[in-house]
Amino acid sequence: MFSRKLYFRSLRHFDRDMLLADLHIVSFGVKDTFDDVDDMRFVFETLFTEMLDERAPLKKFHARGNQVPYVTEECRGAIRYR
């Protein structure tokens, strides 16, 4: 059996207009102080993600996989009976 952690954005209390208002306030011009394109992208991504995390935070979900495929229902019943 395997499991994995999935991440998703919680949109329960998300307000698009509030996010847009916050994005208008943020000074994305700071990124222009860098010469390297990768640094500019990092600054932009960081500022954008911080605003998005305030309005639509990341949530973690633990997804569990199926049972081991080679174990039959008879074997599972025997294991539970033990």
mmCIF file of the N, C-alpha and C atoms, coordinates in Angstrom:
data_MODEL
# 
_entry.id   MODEL 
# 
loop_
_atom_site.group_PDB 
_atom_site.id 
_atom_site.type_symbol 
_atom_site.label_atom_id 
_atom_site.label_alt_id 
_atom_site.label_comp_id 
_atom_site.label_asym_id 
_atom_site.label_entity_id 
_atom_site.label_seq_id 
_atom_site.pdbx_PDB_ins_code 
_atom_site.Cartn_x 
_atom_site.Cartn_y 
_atom_site.Cartn_z 
_atom_site.occupancy 
_atom_site.B_iso_or_equiv 
_atom_site.pdbx_formal_charge 
_atom_site.auth_seq_id 
_atom_site.auth_comp_id 
_atom_site.auth_asym_id 
_atom_site.auth_atom_id 
_atom_site.pdbx_PDB_model_num 
ATOM 1   N N  . MET A 1 1  ? 0.851   -1.171  0.000   1.00 0.00 ? 1  MET A N  1 
ATOM 2   C CA . MET A 1 1  ? 0.000   0.000   0.000   1.00 0.00 ? 1  MET A CA 1 
ATOM 3   C C  . MET A 1 1  ? 0.896   1.233   0.000   1.00 0.00 ? 1  MET A C  1 
ATOM 4   N N  . PHE A 1 2  ? 0.588   2.165   -0.830  1.00 0.00 ? 2  PHE A N  1 
ATOM 5   C CA . PHE A 1 2  ? 1.360   3.384   -0.883  1.00 0.00 ? 2  PHE A CA 1 
ATOM 6   C C  . PHE A 1 2  ? 0.454   4.566   -0.567  1.00 0.00 ? 2  PHE A C  1 
ATOM 7   N N  . SER A 1 3  ? 1.068   5.640   -0.207  1.00 0.00 ? 3  SER A N  1 
ATOM 8   C CA . SER A 1 3  ? 0.309   6.858   0.043   1.00 0.00 ? 3  SER A CA 1 
ATOM 9   C C  . SER A 1 3  ? 1.155   8.031   -0.412  1.00 0.00 ? 3  SER A C  1 
ATOM 10  N N  . ARG A 1 4  ? 0.499   9.117   -0.662  1.00 0.00 ? 4  ARG A N  1 
ATOM 11  C CA . ARG A 1 4  ? 1.234   10.313  -1.048  1.00 0.00 ? 4  ARG A CA 1 
ATOM 12  C C  . ARG A 1 4  ? 0.503   11.534  -0.539  1.00 0.00 ? 4  ARG A C  1 
ATOM 13  N N  . LYS A 1 5  ? 1.257   12.592  -0.399  1.00 0.00 ? 5  LYS A N  1 
ATOM 14  C CA . LYS A 1 5  ? 0.690   13.845  0.073   1.00 0.00 ? 5  LYS A CA 1 
ATOM 15  C C  . LYS A 1 5  ? 0.399   14.730  -1.128  1.00 0.00 ? 5  LYS A C  1 
ATOM 16  N N  . LEU A 1 6  ? -0.805  15.212  -1.181  1.00 0.00 ? 6  LEU A N  1 
ATOM 17  C CA . LEU A 1 6  ? -1.224  16.106  -2.253  1.00 0.00 ? 6  LEU A CA 1 
ATOM 18  C C  . LEU A 1 6  ? -1.460  17.491  -1.674  1.00 0.00 ? 6  LEU A C  1 
ATOM 19  N N  . TYR A 1 7  ? -1.105  18.498  -2.425  1.00 0.00 ? 7  TYR A N  1 
ATOM 20  C CA . TYR A 1 7  ? -1.304  19.873  -1.993  1.00 0.00 ? 7  TYR A CA 1 
ATOM 21  C C  . TYR A 1 7  ? -2.306  20.544  -2.919  1.00 0.00 ? 7  TYR A C  1 
ATOM 22  N N  . PHE A 1 8  ? -3.204  21.334  -2.342  1.00 0.00 ? 8  PHE A N  1 
ATOM 23  C CA . PHE A 1 8  ? -4.188  22.054  -3.132  1.00 0.00 ? 8  PHE A CA 1 
ATOM 24  C C  . PHE A 1 8  ? -4.470  23.392  -2.472  1.00 0.00 ? 8  PHE A C  1 
ATOM 25  N N  . ARG A 1 9  ? -5.043  24.291  -3.213  1.00 0.00 ? 9  ARG A N  1 
ATOM 26  C CA . ARG A 1 9  ? -5.388  25.611  -2.699  1.00 0.00 ? 9  ARG A CA 1 
ATOM 27  C C  . ARG A 1 9  ? -6.808  25.576  -2.159  1.00 0.00 ? 9  ARG A C  1 
ATOM 28  N N  . SER A 1 10 ? -6.977  26.071  -0.952  1.00 0.00 ? 10 SER A N  1 
ATOM 29  C CA . SER A 1 10 ? -8.296  26.146  -0.352  1.00 0.00 ? 10 SER A CA 1 
ATOM 30  C C  . SER A 1 10 ? -8.989  27.410  -0.858  1.00 0.00 ? 10 SER A C  1 
ATOM 31  N N  . LEU A 1 11 ? -10.083 27.217  -1.567  1.00 0.00 ? 11 LEU A N  1 
ATOM 32  C CA . LEU A 1 11 ? -10.828 28.348  -2.124  1.00 0.00 ? 11 LEU A CA 1 
ATOM 33  C C  . LEU A 1 11 ? -12.119 28.604  -1.352  1.00 0.00 ? 11 LEU A C  1 
ATOM 34  N N  . ARG A 1 12 ? -12.175 28.139  -0.134  1.00 0.00 ? 12 ARG A N  1 
ATOM 35  C CA . ARG A 1 12 ? -13.385 28.278  0.671   1.00 0.00 ? 12 ARG A CA 1 
ATOM 36  C C  . ARG A 1 12 ? -13.737 29.750  0.903   1.00 0.00 ? 12 ARG A C  1 
ATOM 37  N N  . HIS A 1 13 ? -12.768 30.550  1.282   1.00 0.00 ? 13 HIS A N  1 
ATOM 38  C CA . HIS A 1 13 ? -13.022 31.965  1.570   1.00 0.00 ? 13 HIS A CA 1 
ATOM 39  C C  . HIS A 1 13 ? -12.342 32.864  0.538   1.00 0.00 ? 13 HIS A C  1 
ATOM 40  N N  . PHE A 1 14 ? -12.108 32.336  -0.653  1.00 0.00 ? 14 PHE A N  1 
ATOM 41  C CA . PHE A 1 14 ? -11.386 33.078  -1.688  1.00 0.00 ? 14 PHE A CA 1 
ATOM 42  C C  . PHE A 1 14 ? -12.264 34.189  -2.260  1.00 0.00 ? 14 PHE A C  1 
ATOM 43  N N  . ASP A 1 15 ? -11.677 35.386  -2.350  1.00 0.00 ? 15 ASP A N  1 
ATOM 44  C CA . ASP A 1 15 ? -12.351 36.523  -2.960  1.00 0.00 ? 15 ASP A CA 1 
ATOM 45  C C  . ASP A 1 15 ? -11.432 37.083  -4.044  1.00 0.00 ? 15 ASP A C  1 
ATOM 46  N N  . ARG A 1 16 ? -11.829 36.931  -5.274  1.00 0.00 ? 16 ARG A N  1 
ATOM 47  C CA . ARG A 1 16 ? -11.004 37.328  -6.408  1.00 0.00 ? 16 ARG A CA 1 
ATOM 48  C C  . ARG A 1 16 ? -10.702 38.824  -6.389  1.00 0.00 ? 16 ARG A C  1 
ATOM 49  N N  . ASP A 1 17 ? -11.695 39.629  -6.047  1.00 0.00 ? 17 ASP A N  1 
ATOM 50  C CA . ASP A 1 17 ? -11.508 41.081  -6.029  1.00 0.00 ? 17 ASP A CA 1 
ATOM 51  C C  . ASP A 1 17 ? -10.489 41.510  -4.971  1.00 0.00 ? 17 ASP A C  1 
ATOM 52  N N  . MET A 1 18 ? -10.498 40.845  -3.824  1.00 0.00 ? 18 MET A N  1 
ATOM 53  C CA . MET A 1 18 ? -9.525  41.172  -2.775  1.00 0.00 ? 18 MET A CA 1 
ATOM 54  C C  . MET A 1 18 ? -8.108  40.796  -3.213  1.00 0.00 ? 18 MET A C  1 
ATOM 55  N N  . LEU A 1 19 ? -7.969  39.656  -3.905  1.00 0.00 ? 19 LEU A N  1 
ATOM 56  C CA . LEU A 1 19 ? -6.657  39.259  -4.409  1.00 0.00 ? 19 LEU A CA 1 
ATOM 57  C C  . LEU A 1 19 ? -6.151  40.272  -5.427  1.00 0.00 ? 19 LEU A C  1 
ATOM 58  N N  . LEU A 1 20 ? -7.012  40.699  -6.329  1.00 0.00 ? 20 LEU A N  1 
ATOM 59  C CA . LEU A 1 20 ? -6.603  41.685  -7.327  1.00 0.00 ? 20 LEU A CA 1 
ATOM 60  C C  . LEU A 1 20 ? -6.231  43.009  -6.679  1.00 0.00 ? 20 LEU A C  1 
ATOM 61  N N  . ALA A 1 21 ? -6.962  43.407  -5.642  1.00 0.00 ? 21 ALA A N  1 
ATOM 62  C CA . ALA A 1 21 ? -6.626  44.643  -4.921  1.00 0.00 ? 21 ALA A CA 1 
ATOM 63  C C  . ALA A 1 21 ? -5.260  44.513  -4.249  1.00 0.00 ? 21 ALA A C  1 
ATOM 64  N N  . ASP A 1 22 ? -4.991  43.365  -3.658  1.00 0.00 ? 22 ASP A N  1 
ATOM 65  C CA . ASP A 1 22 ? -3.685  43.141  -3.024  1.00 0.00 ? 22 ASP A CA 1 
ATOM 66  C C  . ASP A 1 22 ? -2.562  43.159  -4.059  1.00 0.00 ? 22 ASP A C  1 
ATOM 67  N N  . LEU A 1 23 ? -2.814  42.582  -5.225  1.00 0.00 ? 23 LEU A N  1 
ATOM 68  C CA . LEU A 1 23 ? -1.788  42.542  -6.270  1.00 0.00 ? 23 LEU A CA 1 
ATOM 69  C C  . LEU A 1 23 ? -1.500  43.933  -6.837  1.00 0.00 ? 23 LEU A C  1 
ATOM 70  N N  . HIS A 1 24 ? -2.493  44.829  -6.807  1.00 0.00 ? 24 HIS A N  1 
ATOM 71  C CA . HIS A 1 24 ? -2.254  46.201  -7.262  1.00 0.00 ? 24 HIS A CA 1 
ATOM 72  C C  . HIS A 1 24 ? -1.387  46.970  -6.272  1.00 0.00 ? 24 HIS A C  1 
ATOM 73  N N  . ILE A 1 25 ? -1.436  46.594  -5.006  1.00 0.00 ? 25 ILE A N  1 
ATOM 74  C CA . ILE A 1 25 ? -0.662  47.283  -3.967  1.00 0.00 ? 25 ILE A CA 1 
ATOM 75  C C  . ILE A 1 25 ? 0.808   46.850  -3.988  1.00 0.00 ? 25 ILE A C  1 
ATOM 76  N N  . VAL A 1 26 ? 1.060   45.580  -4.303  1.00 0.00 ? 26 VAL A N  1 
ATOM 77  C CA . VAL A 1 26 ? 2.425   45.051  -4.277  1.00 0.00 ? 26 VAL A CA 1 
ATOM 78  C C  . VAL A 1 26 ? 3.264   45.735  -5.348  1.00 0.00 ? 26 VAL A C  1 
ATOM 79  N N  . SER A 1 27 ? 4.484   46.118  -4.968  1.00 0.00 ? 27 SER A N  1 
ATOM 80  C CA . SER A 1 27 ? 5.367   46.768  -5.933  1.00 0.00 ? 27 SER A CA 1 
ATOM 81  C C  . SER A 1 27 ? 6.228   45.708  -6.624  1.00 0.00 ? 27 SER A C  1 
ATOM 82  N N  . PHE A 1 28 ? 5.778   45.304  -7.789  1.00 0.00 ? 28 PHE A N  1 
ATOM 83  C CA . PHE A 1 28 ? 6.520   44.321  -8.563  1.00 0.00 ? 28 PHE A CA 1 
ATOM 84  C C  . PHE A 1 28 ? 7.725   44.960  -9.249  1.00 0.00 ? 28 PHE A C  1 
ATOM 85  N N  . GLY A 1 29 ? 7.862   46.278  -9.146  1.00 0.00 ? 29 GLY A N  1 
ATOM 86  C CA . GLY A 1 29 ? 8.996   46.967  -9.739  1.00 0.00 ? 29 GLY A CA 1 
ATOM 87  C C  . GLY A 1 29 ? 10.313  46.622  -9.087  1.00 0.00 ? 29 GLY A C  1 
ATOM 88  N N  . VAL A 1 30 ? 10.277  46.020  -7.924  1.00 0.00 ? 30 VAL A N  1 
ATOM 89  C CA . VAL A 1 30 ? 11.494  45.611  -7.227  1.00 0.00 ? 30 VAL A CA 1 
ATOM 90  C C  . VAL A 1 30 ? 12.295  44.636  -8.077  1.00 0.00 ? 30 VAL A C  1 
ATOM 91  N N  . LYS A 1 31 ? 11.588  43.847  -8.865  1.00 0.00 ? 31 LYS A N  1 
ATOM 92  C CA . LYS A 1 31 ? 12.266  42.843  -9.692  1.00 0.00 ? 31 LYS A CA 1 
ATOM 93  C C  . LYS A 1 31 ? 13.177  43.482  -10.727 1.00 0.00 ? 31 LYS A C  1 
ATOM 94  N N  . ASP A 1 32 ? 12.927  44.725  -11.097 1.00 0.00 ? 32 ASP A N  1 
ATOM 95  C CA . ASP A 1 32 ? 13.743  45.399  -12.116 1.00 0.00 ? 32 ASP A CA 1 
ATOM 96  C C  . ASP A 1 32 ? 15.130  45.771  -11.608 1.00 0.00 ? 32 ASP A C  1 
ATOM 97  N N  . THR A 1 33 ? 15.363  45.670  -10.310 1.00 0.00 ? 33 THR A N  1 
ATOM 98  C CA . THR A 1 33 ? 16.682  45.993  -9.775  1.00 0.00 ? 33 THR A CA 1 
ATOM 99  C C  . THR A 1 33 ? 17.697  44.885  -10.044 1.00 0.00 ? 33 THR A C  1 
ATOM 100 N N  . PHE A 1 34 ? 17.210  43.712  -10.453 1.00 0.00 ? 34 PHE A N  1 
ATOM 101 C CA . PHE A 1 34 ? 18.098  42.579  -10.724 1.00 0.00 ? 34 PHE A CA 1 
ATOM 102 C C  . PHE A 1 34 ? 18.427  42.519  -12.206 1.00 0.00 ? 34 PHE A C  1 
ATOM 103 N N  . ASP A 1 35 ? 19.627  42.043  -12.514 1.00 0.00 ? 35 ASP A N  1 
ATOM 104 C CA . ASP A 1 35 ? 20.050  41.909  -13.900 1.00 0.00 ? 35 ASP A CA 1 
ATOM 105 C C  . ASP A 1 35 ? 19.749  40.523  -14.465 1.00 0.00 ? 35 ASP A C  1 
ATOM 106 N N  . ASP A 1 36 ? 19.775  39.527  -13.608 1.00 0.00 ? 36 ASP A N  1 
ATOM 107 C CA . ASP A 1 36 ? 19.563  38.152  -14.040 1.00 0.00 ? 36 ASP A CA 1 
ATOM 108 C C  . ASP A 1 36 ? 18.067  37.853  -14.163 1.00 0.00 ? 36 ASP A C  1 
ATOM 109 N N  . VAL A 1 37 ? 17.674  37.223  -15.247 1.00 0.00 ? 37 VAL A N  1 
ATOM 110 C CA . VAL A 1 37 ? 16.267  36.901  -15.479 1.00 0.00 ? 37 VAL A CA 1 
ATOM 111 C C  . VAL A 1 37 ? 15.744  35.929  -14.422 1.00 0.00 ? 37 VAL A C  1 
ATOM 112 N N  . ASP A 1 38 ? 16.573  34.991  -14.003 1.00 0.00 ? 38 ASP A N  1 
ATOM 113 C CA . ASP A 1 38 ? 16.151  34.022  -12.983 1.00 0.00 ? 38 ASP A CA 1 
ATOM 114 C C  . ASP A 1 38 ? 15.866  34.712  -11.658 1.00 0.00 ? 38 ASP A C  1 
ATOM 115 N N  . ASP A 1 39 ? 16.662  35.712  -11.298 1.00 0.00 ? 39 ASP A N  1 
ATOM 116 C CA . ASP A 1 39 ? 16.415  36.474  -10.066 1.00 0.00 ? 39 ASP A CA 1 
ATOM 117 C C  . ASP A 1 39 ? 15.119  37.269  -10.165 1.00 0.00 ? 39 ASP A C  1 
ATOM 118 N N  . MET A 1 40 ? 14.864  37.854  -11.351 1.00 0.00 ? 40 MET A N  1 
ATOM 119 C CA . MET A 1 40 ? 13.621  38.604  -11.554 1.00 0.00 ? 40 MET A CA 1 
ATOM 120 C C  . MET A 1 40 ? 12.408  37.699  -11.400 1.00 0.00 ? 40 MET A C  1 
ATOM 121 N N  . ARG A 1 41 ? 12.502  36.516  -11.994 1.00 0.00 ? 41 ARG A N  1 
ATOM 122 C CA . ARG A 1 41 ? 11.394  35.567  -11.897 1.00 0.00 ? 41 ARG A CA 1 
ATOM 123 C C  . ARG A 1 41 ? 11.185  35.114  -10.459 1.00 0.00 ? 41 ARG A C  1 
ATOM 124 N N  . PHE A 1 42 ? 12.271  34.871  -9.744  1.00 0.00 ? 42 PHE A N  1 
ATOM 125 C CA . PHE A 1 42 ? 12.172  34.446  -8.352  1.00 0.00 ? 42 PHE A CA 1 
ATOM 126 C C  . PHE A 1 42 ? 11.480  35.502  -7.501  1.00 0.00 ? 42 PHE A C  1 
ATOM 127 N N  . VAL A 1 43 ? 11.855  36.775  -7.672  1.00 0.00 ? 43 VAL A N  1 
ATOM 128 C CA . VAL A 1 43 ? 11.239  37.853  -6.891  1.00 0.00 ? 43 VAL A CA 1 
ATOM 129 C C  . VAL A 1 43 ? 9.765   37.977  -7.232  1.00 0.00 ? 43 VAL A C  1 
ATOM 130 N N  . PHE A 1 44 ? 9.426   37.956  -8.517  1.00 0.00 ? 44 PHE A N  1 
ATOM 131 C CA . PHE A 1 44 ? 8.027   38.048  -8.929  1.00 0.00 ? 44 PHE A CA 1 
ATOM 132 C C  . PHE A 1 44 ? 7.215   36.884  -8.373  1.00 0.00 ? 44 PHE A C  1 
ATOM 133 N N  . GLU A 1 45 ? 7.761   35.673  -8.514  1.00 0.00 ? 45 GLU A N  1 
ATOM 134 C CA . GLU A 1 45 ? 7.061   34.488  -8.039  1.00 0.00 ? 45 GLU A CA 1 
ATOM 135 C C  . GLU A 1 45 ? 6.860   34.518  -6.531  1.00 0.00 ? 45 GLU A C  1 
ATOM 136 N N  . THR A 1 46 ? 7.862   34.982  -5.801  1.00 0.00 ? 46 THR A N  1 
ATOM 137 C CA . THR A 1 46 ? 7.758   35.063  -4.346  1.00 0.00 ? 46 THR A CA 1 
ATOM 138 C C  . THR A 1 46 ? 6.682   36.056  -3.924  1.00 0.00 ? 46 THR A C  1 
ATOM 139 N N  . LEU A 1 47 ? 6.684   37.236  -4.521  1.00 0.00 ? 47 LEU A N  1 
ATOM 140 C CA . LEU A 1 47 ? 5.679   38.248  -4.179  1.00 0.00 ? 47 LEU A CA 1 
ATOM 141 C C  . LEU A 1 47 ? 4.273   37.770  -4.533  1.00 0.00 ? 47 LEU A C  1 
ATOM 142 N N  . PHE A 1 48 ? 4.119   37.187  -5.702  1.00 0.00 ? 48 PHE A N  1 
ATOM 143 C CA . PHE A 1 48 ? 2.808   36.706  -6.132  1.00 0.00 ? 48 PHE A CA 1 
ATOM 144 C C  . PHE A 1 48 ? 2.312   35.575  -5.238  1.00 0.00 ? 48 PHE A C  1 
ATOM 145 N N  . THR A 1 49 ? 3.207   34.638  -4.914  1.00 0.00 ? 49 THR A N  1 
ATOM 146 C CA . THR A 1 49 ? 2.826   33.486  -4.092  1.00 0.00 ? 49 THR A CA 1 
ATOM 147 C C  . THR A 1 49 ? 2.444   33.910  -2.678  1.00 0.00 ? 49 THR A C  1 
ATOM 148 N N  . GLU A 1 50 ? 3.131   34.899  -2.128  1.00 0.00 ? 50 GLU A N  1 
ATOM 149 C CA . GLU A 1 50 ? 2.787   35.379  -0.787  1.00 0.00 ? 50 GLU A CA 1 
ATOM 150 C C  . GLU A 1 50 ? 1.381   35.957  -0.759  1.00 0.00 ? 50 GLU A C  1 
ATOM 151 N N  . MET A 1 51 ? 1.028   36.728  -1.773  1.00 0.00 ? 51 MET A N  1 
ATOM 152 C CA . MET A 1 51 ? -0.325  37.293  -1.841  1.00 0.00 ? 51 MET A CA 1 
ATOM 153 C C  . MET A 1 51 ? -1.358  36.195  -2.044  1.00 0.00 ? 51 MET A C  1 
ATOM 154 N N  . LEU A 1 52 ? -1.041  35.234  -2.891  1.00 0.00 ? 52 LEU A N  1 
ATOM 155 C CA . LEU A 1 52 ? -1.970  34.138  -3.147  1.00 0.00 ? 52 LEU A CA 1 
ATOM 156 C C  . LEU A 1 52 ? -2.146  33.262  -1.908  1.00 0.00 ? 52 LEU A C  1 
ATOM 157 N N  . ASP A 1 53 ? -1.069  33.052  -1.140  1.00 0.00 ? 53 ASP A N  1 
ATOM 158 C CA . ASP A 1 53 ? -1.163  32.250  0.083   1.00 0.00 ? 53 ASP A CA 1 
ATOM 159 C C  . ASP A 1 53 ? -2.045  32.905  1.128   1.00 0.00 ? 53 ASP A C  1 
ATOM 160 N N  . GLU A 1 54 ? -2.097  34.232  1.133   1.00 0.00 ? 54 GLU A N  1 
ATOM 161 C CA . GLU A 1 54 ? -2.976  34.911  2.089   1.00 0.00 ? 54 GLU A CA 1 
ATOM 162 C C  . GLU A 1 54 ? -4.442  34.713  1.746   1.00 0.00 ? 54 GLU A C  1 
ATOM 163 N N  . ARG A 1 55 ? -4.750  34.741  0.461   1.00 0.00 ? 55 ARG A N  1 
ATOM 164 C CA . ARG A 1 55 ? -6.151  34.655  0.023   1.00 0.00 ? 55 ARG A CA 1 
ATOM 165 C C  . ARG A 1 55 ? -6.617  33.232  -0.231  1.00 0.00 ? 55 ARG A C  1 
ATOM 166 N N  . ALA A 1 56 ? -5.707  32.350  -0.670  1.00 0.00 ? 56 ALA A N  1 
ATOM 167 C CA . ALA A 1 56 ? -6.049  30.954  -0.948  1.00 0.00 ? 56 ALA A CA 1 
ATOM 168 C C  . ALA A 1 56 ? -4.898  30.084  -0.449  1.00 0.00 ? 56 ALA A C  1 
ATOM 169 N N  . PRO A 1 57 ? -4.892  29.771  0.847   1.00 0.00 ? 57 PRO A N  1 
ATOM 170 C CA . PRO A 1 57 ? -3.751  29.035  1.421   1.00 0.00 ? 57 PRO A CA 1 
ATOM 171 C C  . PRO A 1 57 ? -3.651  27.609  0.892   1.00 0.00 ? 57 PRO A C  1 
ATOM 172 N N  . LEU A 1 58 ? -2.429  27.086  0.934   1.00 0.00 ? 58 LEU A N  1 
ATOM 173 C CA . LEU A 1 58 ? -2.191  25.705  0.544   1.00 0.00 ? 58 LEU A CA 1 
ATOM 174 C C  . LEU A 1 58 ? -2.627  24.771  1.662   1.00 0.00 ? 58 LEU A C  1 
ATOM 175 N N  . LYS A 1 59 ? -3.293  23.699  1.284   1.00 0.00 ? 59 LYS A N  1 
ATOM 176 C CA . LYS A 1 59 ? -3.698  22.675  2.242   1.00 0.00 ? 59 LYS A CA 1 
ATOM 177 C C  . LYS A 1 59 ? -3.048  21.360  1.822   1.00 0.00 ? 59 LYS A C  1 
ATOM 178 N N  . LYS A 1 60 ? -2.814  20.500  2.794   1.00 0.00 ? 60 LYS A N  1 
ATOM 179 C CA . LYS A 1 60 ? -2.197  19.201  2.539   1.00 0.00 ? 60 LYS A CA 1 
ATOM 180 C C  . LYS A 1 60 ? -3.246  18.112  2.720   1.00 0.00 ? 60 LYS A C  1 
ATOM 181 N N  . PHE A 1 61 ? -3.261  17.179  1.787   1.00 0.00 ? 61 PHE A N  1 
ATOM 182 C CA . PHE A 1 61 ? -4.196  16.070  1.821   1.00 0.00 ? 61 PHE A CA 1 
ATOM 183 C C  . PHE A 1 61 ? -3.401  14.786  1.690   1.00 0.00 ? 61 PHE A C  1 
ATOM 184 N N  . HIS A 1 62 ? -3.664  13.833  2.555   1.00 0.00 ? 62 HIS A N  1 
ATOM 185 C CA . HIS A 1 62 ? -2.950  12.563  2.545   1.00 0.00 ? 62 HIS A CA 1 
ATOM 186 C C  . HIS A 1 62 ? -3.815  11.539  1.816   1.00 0.00 ? 62 HIS A C  1 
ATOM 187 N N  . ALA A 1 63 ? -3.412  11.165  0.595   1.00 0.00 ? 63 ALA A N  1 
ATOM 188 C CA . ALA A 1 63 ? -4.165  10.201  -0.209  1.00 0.00 ? 63 ALA A CA 1 
ATOM 189 C C  . ALA A 1 63 ? -3.554  8.818   -0.029  1.00 0.00 ? 63 ALA A C  1 
ATOM 190 N N  . ARG A 1 64 ? -4.397  7.880   0.283   1.00 0.00 ? 64 ARG A N  1 
ATOM 191 C CA . ARG A 1 64 ? -3.922  6.508   0.459   1.00 0.00 ? 64 ARG A CA 1 
ATOM 192 C C  . ARG A 1 64 ? -4.257  5.699   -0.783  1.00 0.00 ? 64 ARG A C  1 
ATOM 193 N N  . GLY A 1 65 ? -3.351  4.819   -1.140  1.00 0.00 ? 65 GLY A N  1 
ATOM 194 C CA . GLY A 1 65 ? -3.520  4.005   -2.339  1.00 0.00 ? 65 GLY A CA 1 
ATOM 195 C C  . GLY A 1 65 ? -4.322  2.751   -2.074  1.00 0.00 ? 65 GLY A C  1 
ATOM 196 N N  . ASN A 1 66 ? -4.474  1.947   -3.113  1.00 0.00 ? 66 ASN A N  1 
ATOM 197 C CA . ASN A 1 66 ? -5.194  0.684   -3.004  1.00 0.00 ? 66 ASN A CA 1 
ATOM 198 C C  . ASN A 1 66 ? -4.368  -0.340  -2.241  1.00 0.00 ? 66 ASN A C  1 
ATOM 199 N N  . GLN A 1 67 ? -5.015  -1.428  -1.929  1.00 0.00 ? 67 GLN A N  1 
ATOM 200 C CA . GLN A 1 67 ? -4.325  -2.530  -1.264  1.00 0.00 ? 67 GLN A CA 1 
ATOM 201 C C  . GLN A 1 67 ? -3.303  -3.138  -2.214  1.00 0.00 ? 67 GLN A C  1 
ATOM 202 N N  . VAL A 1 68 ? -2.433  -3.953  -1.671  1.00 0.00 ? 68 VAL A N  1 
ATOM 203 C CA . VAL A 1 68 ? -1.429  -4.636  -2.476  1.00 0.00 ? 68 VAL A CA 1 
ATOM 204 C C  . VAL A 1 68 ? -2.169  -5.516  -3.487  1.00 0.00 ? 68 VAL A C  1 
ATOM 205 N N  . PRO A 1 69 ? -1.849  -5.425  -4.774  1.00 0.00 ? 69 PRO A N  1 
ATOM 206 C CA . PRO A 1 69 ? -2.653  -6.114  -5.794  1.00 0.00 ? 69 PRO A CA 1 
ATOM 207 C C  . PRO A 1 69 ? -2.569  -7.639  -5.752  1.00 0.00 ? 69 PRO A C  1 
ATOM 208 N N  . TYR A 1 70 ? -1.504  -8.214  -5.210  1.00 0.00 ? 70 TYR A N  1 
ATOM 209 C CA . TYR A 1 70 ? -1.381  -9.675  -5.229  1.00 0.00 ? 70 TYR A CA 1 
ATOM 210 C C  . TYR A 1 70 ? -2.045  -10.337 -4.026  1.00 0.00 ? 70 TYR A C  1 
ATOM 211 N N  . VAL A 1 71 ? -2.599  -9.577  -3.108  1.00 0.00 ? 71 VAL A N  1 
ATOM 212 C CA . VAL A 1 71 ? -3.301  -10.160 -1.970  1.00 0.00 ? 71 VAL A CA 1 
ATOM 213 C C  . VAL A 1 71 ? -4.783  -10.248 -2.325  1.00 0.00 ? 71 VAL A C  1 
ATOM 214 N N  . THR A 1 72 ? -5.310  -11.460 -2.300  1.00 0.00 ? 72 THR A N  1 
ATOM 215 C CA . THR A 1 72 ? -6.706  -11.679 -2.679  1.00 0.00 ? 72 THR A CA 1 
ATOM 216 C C  . THR A 1 72 ? -7.627  -11.365 -1.504  1.00 0.00 ? 72 THR A C  1 
ATOM 217 N N  . GLU A 1 73 ? -8.924  -11.351 -1.795  1.00 0.00 ? 73 GLU A N  1 
ATOM 218 C CA . GLU A 1 73 ? -9.909  -11.101 -0.741  1.00 0.00 ? 73 GLU A CA 1 
ATOM 219 C C  . GLU A 1 73 ? -9.868  -12.206 0.319   1.00 0.00 ? 73 GLU A C  1 
ATOM 220 N N  . GLU A 1 74 ? -9.602  -13.443 -0.093  1.00 0.00 ? 74 GLU A N  1 
ATOM 221 C CA . GLU A 1 74 ? -9.516  -14.555 0.865   1.00 0.00 ? 74 GLU A CA 1 
ATOM 222 C C  . GLU A 1 74 ? -8.357  -14.330 1.838   1.00 0.00 ? 74 GLU A C  1 
ATOM 223 N N  . CYS A 1 75 ? -7.226  -13.887 1.302   1.00 0.00 ? 75 CYS A N  1 
ATOM 224 C CA . CYS A 1 75 ? -6.070  -13.623 2.164   1.00 0.00 ? 75 CYS A CA 1 
ATOM 225 C C  . CYS A 1 75 ? -6.369  -12.470 3.122   1.00 0.00 ? 75 CYS A C  1 
ATOM 226 N N  . ARG A 1 76 ? -7.011  -11.420 2.617   1.00 0.00 ? 76 ARG A N  1 
ATOM 227 C CA . ARG A 1 76 ? -7.344  -10.281 3.484   1.00 0.00 ? 76 ARG A CA 1 
ATOM 228 C C  . ARG A 1 76 ? -8.287  -10.710 4.607   1.00 0.00 ? 76 ARG A C  1 
ATOM 229 N N  . GLY A 1 77 ? -9.255  -11.577 4.255   1.00 0.00 ? 77 GLY A N  1 
ATOM 230 C CA . GLY A 1 77 ? -10.173 -12.091 5.266   1.00 0.00 ? 77 GLY A CA 1 
ATOM 231 C C  . GLY A 1 77 ? -9.441  -12.903 6.331   1.00 0.00 ? 77 GLY A C  1 
ATOM 232 N N  . ALA A 1 78 ? -8.476  -13.720 5.898   1.00 0.00 ? 78 ALA A N  1 
ATOM 233 C CA . ALA A 1 78 ? -7.689  -14.531 6.819   1.00 0.00 ? 78 ALA A CA 1 
ATOM 234 C C  . ALA A 1 78 ? -6.832  -13.642 7.725   1.00 0.00 ? 78 ALA A C  1 
ATOM 235 N N  . ILE A 1 79 ? -6.281  -12.581 7.161   1.00 0.00 ? 79 ILE A N  1 
ATOM 236 C CA . ILE A 1 79 ? -5.473  -11.665 7.955   1.00 0.00 ? 79 ILE A CA 1 
ATOM 237 C C  . ILE A 1 79 ? -6.335  -10.964 8.998   1.00 0.00 ? 79 ILE A C  1 
ATOM 238 N N  . ARG A 1 80 ? -7.539  -10.540 8.606   1.00 0.00 ? 80 ARG A N  1 
ATOM 239 C CA . ARG A 1 80 ? -8.437  -9.860  9.557   1.00 0.00 ? 80 ARG A CA 1 
ATOM 240 C C  . ARG A 1 80 ? -8.918  -10.827 10.653  1.00 0.00 ? 80 ARG A C  1 
ATOM 241 N N  . TYR A 1 81 ? -9.118  -12.090 10.253  1.00 0.00 ? 81 TYR A N  1 
ATOM 242 C CA . TYR A 1 81 ? -9.614  -13.081 11.209  1.00 0.00 ? 81 TYR A CA 1 
ATOM 243 C C  . TYR A 1 81 ? -8.594  -13.367 12.281  1.00 0.00 ? 81 TYR A C  1 
ATOM 244 N N  . ARG A 1 82 ? -7.320  -13.318 11.917  1.00 0.00 ? 82 ARG A N  1 
ATOM 245 C CA . ARG A 1 82 ? -6.256  -13.578 12.877  1.00 0.00 ? 82 ARG A CA 1 
ATOM 246 C C  . ARG A 1 82 ? -6.384  -12.603 13.966  1.00 0.00 ? 82 ARG A C  1 
# 
